[in-house]
């Protein structure tokens, strides 16, 4: 048996291909899972910008878009369409067939195929969609608490020890705001037969991860080294550079159970200063099932852990 390892965009010729939740992947889903792609749930386009219509996207760079989270590539609001999706799907099938032909030494593969029968609406009757954060909600969350906690462990660390590092990261995220990224376990070890890298290499790897997270909009990156990391490695983490000066990198010991680990509170105060927020809740609101108020206002501060209060007219 022959095995071919390839991503779909690598076999496509003659058109831009490959992205992350941008025009390419969105267009493919428009024709492969029709009915499950809703561009109206993205933030509206800026004034004066319009969709390009039914055409193949122009060449684009695989870079994150700043106006909403998680989209790398051409703006799907502008470039995603069914024509691009059908042409892309055909190019994938033809390209894969040629790859198989080359592997088998048979030039007939990819030279001819039947017409594609495109699927109909993929929605199911009575379908219930799971709750999830929309792109604008991600953006709002980052504006209020763009903090990410990154658990770090050695490859030889026990499962119980790893779990304690994750648990501490989750606890801080609940108490101080932010998100927890998957554990990063590529670390030096002196145990025979296990993977080992130098402290300098580990620092470079962690610095690249921090730079990527900074590019995604995080303003505070909290590195949490587990007990299994040796002293050289832990020292190297303190030297991870601040990406582009826009992000603060903090090292927090997961064993420190204090509500305010050293450096974290100061970083939040410096990078995410409190700012007054007032949200007005219009229309009538029923309180305790009886009295009604015309409007209510929520006031507070935008930094993680900030205070909040409710006010309204007399009832």
PABA-916842 format. One record per residue (C-alpha): y, z, x; residue in one letter; residue number from 1. Coordinates in Angstrom, 2 decimals, m for minus. Last residue first. Layout:
N
         Y         Z         X   res     n
         Y         Z         X     A   NUM
...
This chain:
315
         Y         Z         X   res     n
     52.28     40.33    m39.65     X   315
     54.84     40.54    m36.84     X   314
     54.96     37.45    m34.72     X   313
     52.60     36.96    m31.78     X   312
     51.49     38.24    m28.45     X   311
     48.26     38.15    m26.46     X   310
     47.87     39.39    m22.90     X   309
     46.43     38.14    m19.61     X   308
     45.95     39.52    m16.11     X   307
     44.97     37.55    m13.05     X   306
     41.45     37.85    m11.58     X   305
     41.59     34.33    m10.22     X   304
     45.22     33.09    m10.05     X   303
     46.91     31.53    m13.07     X   302
     48.77     34.49    m14.48     X   301
     48.99     35.66    m18.07     X   300
     50.40     34.93    m21.51     X   299
     48.57     33.91    m24.68     X   298
     50.78     32.99    m27.63     X   297
     50.04     33.21    m31.35     X   296
     51.46     31.22    m34.24     X   295
     51.71     31.45    m38.03     X   294
     49.89     34.76    m38.33     X   293
     47.41     35.69    m41.04     X   292
     46.09     39.03    m42.23     X   291
     42.63     39.40    m43.73     X   290
     39.44     38.40    m41.86     X   289
     40.15     40.60    m38.87     X   288
     42.97     38.23    m37.87     X   287
     43.21     34.79    m39.43     X   286
     45.22     32.23    m37.46     X   285
     47.55     29.70    m39.08     X   284
     48.74     26.69    m37.11     X   283
     49.63     26.67    m33.39     X   282
     48.08     28.53    m30.50     X   281
     50.72     28.64    m27.78     X   280
     49.52     28.94    m24.20     X   279
     51.82     30.65    m21.71     X   278
     51.09     30.73    m18.00     X   277
     53.15     32.49    m15.34     X   276
     52.13     31.68    m11.77     X   275
     50.14     33.82     m9.42     X   274
     49.73     32.30     m5.99     X   273
     46.52     30.40     m5.25     X   272
     46.41     29.73     m1.49     X   271
     48.08     32.91     m0.23     X   270
     46.85     35.33     m2.90     X   269
     43.35     33.86     m2.85     X   268
     43.27     34.07      0.94     X   267
     44.46     37.69      0.91     X   266
     41.74     38.61     m1.61     X   265
     39.04     36.91      0.45     X   264
     39.99     38.21      3.89     X   263
     37.98     41.40      3.81     X   262
     35.64     41.58      0.79     X   261
     37.42     42.80     m2.37     X   260
     34.91     44.22     m4.89     X   259
     32.92     45.80     m2.03     X   258
     29.28     44.77     m1.76     X   257
     29.45     43.65      1.87     X   256
     25.89     42.52      2.61     X   255
     26.91     38.92      1.83     X   254
     29.27     39.05      4.86     X   253
     32.28     36.89      4.03     X   252
     33.61     34.06      6.23     X   251
     36.78     32.46      4.87     X   250
     37.91     28.84      5.21     X   249
     41.39     28.19      3.75     X   248
     42.15     24.65      2.61     X   247
     45.19     22.39      2.80     X   246
     45.64     22.46      6.59     X   245
     43.80     19.15      6.89     X   244
     40.45     20.92      6.90     X   243
     40.74     24.47      8.35     X   242
     38.61     24.49     11.46     X   241
     35.23     26.28     11.70     X   240
     35.72     28.84     14.49     X   239
     34.59     31.89     12.49     X   238
     31.35     30.04     11.76     X   237
     30.58     29.86     15.49     X   236
     30.48     33.64     15.72     X   235
     27.77     33.75     13.05     X   234
     25.75     31.17     14.97     X   233
     26.02     33.04     18.23     X   232
     25.07     36.32     16.53     X   231
     21.87     34.95     14.99     X   230
     21.58     33.79     11.38     X   229
     18.78     35.62      9.56     X   228
     21.10     38.16      7.92     X   227
     22.66     35.52      5.70     X   226
     25.98     33.82      6.41     X   225
     28.38     33.51      3.44     X   224
     31.03     30.82      3.97     X   223
     33.83     31.03      1.39     X   222
     35.79     27.80      0.99     X   221
     39.24     28.24     m0.58     X   220
     41.35     25.28     m1.70     X   219
     38.62     23.14     m3.23     X   218
     39.81     19.65     m4.17     X   217
     36.82     17.45     m3.44     X   216
     38.25     16.55     m0.03     X   215
     38.16     20.24      0.88     X   214
     34.47     20.30     m0.02     X   213
     33.87     17.36      2.33     X   212
     35.79     19.05      5.14     X   211
     33.80     22.26      4.62     X   210
     30.51     20.35      4.84     X   209
     31.67     18.64      8.03     X   208
     32.71     22.00      9.49     X   207
     29.29     23.43      8.62     X   206
     27.57     20.64     10.55     X   205
     29.92     21.05     13.53     X   204
     29.42     24.83     13.55     X   203
     25.64     24.40     13.44     X   202
     25.84     21.97     16.34     X   201
     27.85     24.51     18.37     X   200
     25.40     27.30     17.51     X   199
     22.59     25.13     18.83     X   198
     19.86     23.82     16.57     X   197
     16.39     25.23     15.92     X   196
     13.61     24.29     13.53     X   195
     10.66     26.61     13.54     X   194
      7.52     26.64     15.68     X   193
      8.43     29.76     17.62     X   192
     11.15     31.87     16.01     X   191
     14.51     31.51     17.71     X   190
     16.29     30.07     14.68     X   189
     19.40     27.96     14.26     X   188
     20.48     26.89     10.76     X   187
     19.89     24.20      8.17     X   186
     19.66     26.47      5.14     X   185
     22.73     25.55      3.06     X   184
     22.31     27.19     m0.34     X   183
     23.49     25.21     m3.31     X   182
     27.21     25.55     m4.13     X   181
     28.62     28.53     m6.03     X   180
     31.77     27.98     m8.08     X   179
     35.12     29.71     m8.50     X   178
     36.46     32.90    m10.08     X   177
     36.94     36.36     m8.59     X   176
     34.40     38.47    m10.49     X   175
     31.99     35.79    m11.66     X   174
     32.18     33.81     m8.41     X   173
     31.84     37.02     m6.40     X   172
     28.63     37.90     m8.26     X   171
     27.25     34.40     m7.82     X   170
     27.82     34.59     m4.05     X   169
     26.16     38.01     m3.91     X   168
     23.13     36.71     m5.83     X   167
     22.84     33.70     m3.53     X   166
     22.78     35.94     m0.45     X   165
     20.24     38.27     m2.10     X   164
     18.04     35.30     m2.98     X   163
     17.93     34.17      0.64     X   162
     16.81     37.64      1.73     X   161
     14.05     37.71     m0.88     X   160
     12.85     34.25      0.12     X   159
     12.60     35.37      3.73     X   158
     14.83     33.86      6.41     X   157
     13.03     31.51      8.79     X   156
     15.26     28.49      8.11     X   155
     18.36     30.58      8.68     X   154
     20.70     31.14      5.78     X   153
     24.14     30.05      4.53     X   152
     25.50     30.64      0.99     X   151
     28.59     28.49      0.23     X   150
     31.07     29.96     m2.25     X   149
     33.66     27.55     m3.64     X   148
     37.15     28.46     m4.84     X   147
     39.42     26.15     m6.85     X   146
     40.26     28.82     m9.45     X   145
     43.03     27.81    m11.88     X   144
     43.67     24.25    m10.76     X   143
     39.96     23.74    m10.15     X   142
     39.11     24.80    m13.68     X   141
     41.75     22.51    m15.15     X   140
     40.35     19.56    m13.21     X   139
     36.81     20.36    m14.27     X   138
     38.04     20.52    m17.88     X   137
     39.69     17.10    m17.48     X   136
     36.36     15.72    m16.30     X   135
     34.44     17.10    m19.29     X   134
     32.43     20.26    m18.82     X   133
     29.08     20.27    m20.57     X   132
     27.52     21.28    m23.87     X   131
     24.16     19.66    m24.49     X   130
     24.10     16.68    m26.81     X   129
     22.27     16.85    m30.13     X   128
     20.73     13.65    m31.48     X   127
     20.15     13.53    m35.23     X   126
     18.91      9.97    m34.97     X   125
     18.58      9.02    m31.33     X   124
     21.20      7.22    m29.28     X   123
     19.97      4.43    m27.02     X   122
     21.67      1.59    m28.92     X   121
     19.79     m1.60    m28.14     X   120
     18.08     m2.64    m24.94     X   119
     18.76     m5.98    m23.22     X   118
     15.93     m8.51    m23.23     X   117
     16.28    m10.02    m19.77     X   116
     15.59    m13.72    m19.38     X   115
     12.45    m14.53    m17.45     X   114
     12.39    m14.59    m13.67     X   113
     12.41    m17.15    m10.88     X   112
     13.00    m17.20     m7.13     X   111
     12.83    m13.42     m6.61     X   110
      9.24    m13.44     m5.33     X   109
      8.02    m16.92     m4.43     X   108
      8.57    m16.27     m0.70     X   107
      5.38    m14.18     m0.41     X   106
      5.08    m12.26      2.88     X   105
      4.26     m9.07      1.02     X   104
      7.19     m7.04      2.35     X   103
      9.49    m10.06      2.18     X   102
      8.47    m10.75     m1.40     X   101
      9.02     m7.11     m2.37     X   100
     12.54     m7.23     m0.92     X    99
     13.21    m10.53     m2.75     X    98
     12.10     m8.94     m6.02     X    97
     14.38     m5.98     m5.39     X    96
     17.35     m8.31     m4.94     X    95
     16.62    m10.23     m8.13     X    94
     16.25     m7.04    m10.16     X    93
     19.41     m5.50     m8.68     X    92
     21.43     m8.71     m9.16     X    91
     20.35     m8.91    m12.81     X    90
     21.42     m5.30    m13.36     X    89
     24.78     m5.97    m11.72     X    88
     25.45     m9.07    m13.80     X    87
     24.59     m7.11    m16.94     X    86
     26.74     m4.09    m16.00     X    85
     29.71     m6.16    m14.84     X    84
     29.60     m8.04    m18.14     X    83
     29.23     m4.76    m20.02     X    82
     32.46     m3.23    m18.67     X    81
     33.66     m0.61    m16.19     X    80
     36.74     m1.76    m14.22     X    79
     39.82      0.08    m15.53     X    78
     38.53      3.31    m17.06     X    77
     35.66      3.19    m14.58     X    76
     38.10      3.57    m11.64     X    75
     36.46      1.92     m8.63     X    74
     34.58      4.31     m6.35     X    73
     33.78      8.01     m6.15     X    72
     34.10      9.91     m9.46     X    71
     33.27     13.64     m9.30     X    70
     36.56     15.22    m10.38     X    69
     39.57     13.68    m12.06     X    68
     43.02     12.47    m11.03     X    67
     42.26     12.60     m7.30     X    66
     39.62      9.89     m7.19     X    65
     37.02     10.45     m4.51     X    64
     36.44      7.64     m2.00     X    63
     33.82      4.86     m1.89     X    62
     36.32      2.04     m1.39     X    61
     36.67     m0.91     m3.74     X    60
     36.04     m4.65     m3.89     X    59
     37.10     m6.19     m7.24     X    58
     35.07     m5.34    m10.30     X    57
     33.15     m8.04    m12.14     X    56
     34.79     m9.12    m15.39     X    55
     34.95     m8.26    m19.07     X    54
     38.35     m6.58    m19.31     X    53
     40.67     m5.37    m16.54     X    52
     41.49     m2.13    m18.35     X    51
     45.24     m1.34    m18.50     X    50
     47.71      0.59    m16.35     X    49
     51.34      0.68    m17.59     X    48
     51.31      4.37    m18.48     X    47
     48.58      6.23    m16.61     X    46
     45.07      5.85    m18.02     X    45
     43.84      8.49    m20.46     X    44
     41.62     11.32    m19.16     X    43
     37.91     10.51    m19.53     X    42
     36.20     11.15    m22.87     X    41
     37.38      7.74    m24.11     X    40
     35.01      6.11    m21.63     X    39
     32.01      6.95    m23.82     X    38
     28.63      5.86    m22.44     X    37
     25.58      6.99    m24.43     X    36
     25.67      4.22    m27.02     X    35
     24.17      1.67    m24.69     X    34
     21.64      3.04    m22.19     X    33
     20.84      0.04    m19.97     X    32
     23.94     m2.02    m20.85     X    31
     26.71      0.58    m20.65     X    30
     24.64      2.54    m18.12     X    29
     25.00     m0.27    m15.59     X    28
     28.76     m0.43    m16.21     X    27
     29.11      3.31    m15.59     X    26
     27.13      3.08    m12.36     X    25
     29.36      0.32    m10.99     X    24
     32.72      1.49    m12.40     X    23
     32.51      5.08    m11.11     X    22
     29.91      7.82    m11.57     X    21
     29.18      7.74     m7.82     X    20
     29.34      4.29     m6.25     X    19
     27.16      1.32     m5.34     X    18
     27.85     m2.37     m5.75     X    17
     30.75     m4.76     m5.16     X    16
     29.56     m8.32     m5.84     X    15
     27.90    m11.24     m4.04     X    14
     24.67     m9.61     m2.90     X    13
     22.83     m6.59     m4.29     X    12
     19.82     m5.24     m2.39     X    11
     21.63     m2.26     m0.87     X    10
     23.20     m1.31     m4.22     X     9
     19.85     m0.27     m5.68     X     8
     18.99      2.26     m3.01     X     7
     16.13      1.45     m0.63     X     6
     12.83      2.85      0.58     X     5
     10.08      0.25      0.35     X     4
      6.45      1.38      0.45     X     3
      3.49     m0.84      1.22     X     2
      0.00      0.00      0.00     X     1
